[in-house]
């Protein structure tokens, strides 16, 4: 392998193993989503968090600003399956979008896919924006891994499953941690301005901030994410104890929120659940994604490779 080929391989590998940002929409409705990579090489031996493939998880929860640009491009977002229309309670461009149902989050994810020419992750029937816009399930031949009938096997963007979410937040390469803290840092309440800590009520002793803070205002977590613990609960793709994947079955929730008195709600072993049409000001979501194909990574690095080659 010559010097240029070796360098090209190093650059592509570096991009594949580091944080990245994907761009969606056009013009004034353009927005980006940051992702961190999660490796499938190591896994727990049993229990939750086993994911054998590489994937990416959103660095931050989806914000009001990102949602607003999506909605401007997409049109009215129906509550889906009898749910309410989206109406965020907490305002501010950089706070996590909230009072969003699972069905509404699924439409956001579908837009991420279709706006880039990919297969929608979730199957809806009826007319977009109307009361008859309903979630359906994919046939086994279309379903991810043949069993996840919510997600299409060819989708690039999706809500994380219970296993994907737990692994991204709490797996350190050797074992599954109770909390998503980095080595040397202990779980503590943050103030939203110092850049450390997490946003939860801390048994009622914390007084600030009231409500969710701007995403990324606290400590970076174990695998490069922010606010997987606290801020707002996050919708997960997986049904709660329903192997049939019923459209209206309860879904798992992860991470706890700013309003949680019990710190164990932030733990890997204490997820919540609720109906997918449910909306509340303590509930939002983040997205996950496939790892880009090597050809796409090569295109991203092409300009830098040419420049560096010319300088040699």
C-alpha angles and dihedrals in degrees: 000000000000125000093262094048092048091050092048091053091049093050094049091047090049093053092047092053099043137069117286140183126223121207124222134183129008139261116351090353094058118120139163134225120206119219137189122207123247117199124224093203097096129035143168112274092233143356127036125345100052109140116153098189129073115251141155131246127203112263089217139022114266109271134218088249093056091044092051093054091047092050092048090055098036103041130224114359112220120216089233128218093023097316127139123263115265114274117161115219098195113056132203128099096251102042116098113271108254144184087049122142124222089251091054092047088051090056090052089052092048089054090053087057102040095043087062097041097260132133114273111252096217130047117230128176129198130034120329112246094018134103092254094061098116137174117244130180131246122247113254091256089058098038124103108265086355091275109061097083094179094063127057114231093233098050116120098195125043145143110276119256121234090264095045092049096047093047093048092052107035113018113105098183093264108044143358110262123216090228132028096239123135121241111286096020125101126207110266140154115267129209098222094243108061095062095238137094134027134279108248133118095251097217091313096300096106117085101176138094103027107206128357120330128219108289113265095025094123138048124321109247133228098283101028101278129123130217099006081132113055131338095090134350112255129225114238123203097231124098117240106249095326115121090181092066095226111196092233097040118123117269131218120256125203141201110018124244146249088276099057118116094186113073090204088074085075093055131104091237098053113063123161133219140205143159115292093237092057118117128187138154091250096058131083137131148230129214136235130205147191119263110260118256115261090250091060091048090051091054091051091054098039097095093050092047093053092048094049093045091054090053094054 
